Amino acid sequence: MNDLLTADDVATYLRLSRRTVYYLAQQGKIPMTKTIRHTCLSGSVQQTVRWTTTKEQLDTWLTANPR
């Protein structure tokens, strides 16, 4: 079972905007991993960036960082 949460999932779970979740992830203030995937289509390279975390990591972070 894959328990990965995307930035959209985290935004819903924390009741934050997706933009805020991306900002916190980029600042290293929320436990998320940045995955970059390169795809070559017809000679051009496309890059897809995805931020993910697990619910367990997020819950541990929330416990250690109460609001």
N, C-alpha and C positions, 0 to 999 in steps of 0.2 A: 504494500500500500504506500503510495507516494503522498507524504504529508507536507509537500512544499507549498508555501504561500507566496503568491506574487505580490507586487507592490499594491495592486488593486485590492487583493484580499486583506492585506495588512491595513490599508486605509479604511476599509469597511470595519474590520475588527477593532481598530483603535478609534474609530469615528473621527478620522482626520482626512484632509484632502489628499489626493494622490500626489499632488505637487509637494506637500509637506513631507510625505513619506519619502519621496525621492531626495529631498533636501537633507533630511535626517540621515538617510543611508549614505549619501555622498560625504557628509560631514563625519561619518563613523559613529554617530550617536545612537544608532539603532542597529541591531545585529542582522545585517543582510549581506548577501554575497552577490557580487556583480559578475554576470556571465556574459561573455561576448562571443557571438557565433558569426563566423564569416561564411558566406555562401557565394559561390561563383556561378553566375547565370549568364550565358551568352557572352562571356568575356569580361563582364563587369562584376566586381566584388561588392556584395552588399553586406552590411554589418548590422546585426541585431543585438541589442543590449537588453538584458533582463536582470532585474533584481529579485532575489528570492531569499526566503528564510524558512525555518520550520516553526510550527506552532509551539513546540517545546522550547526552542531557543527564544522565541518571542515572550512566552510566559515567564521564563527564567529572568529575562531582561526586565520585564514589568515588575516582578517581585523585588528585584534588586534596585529598581529605580521608580519608587512610587511617585505619583504626581503630587 
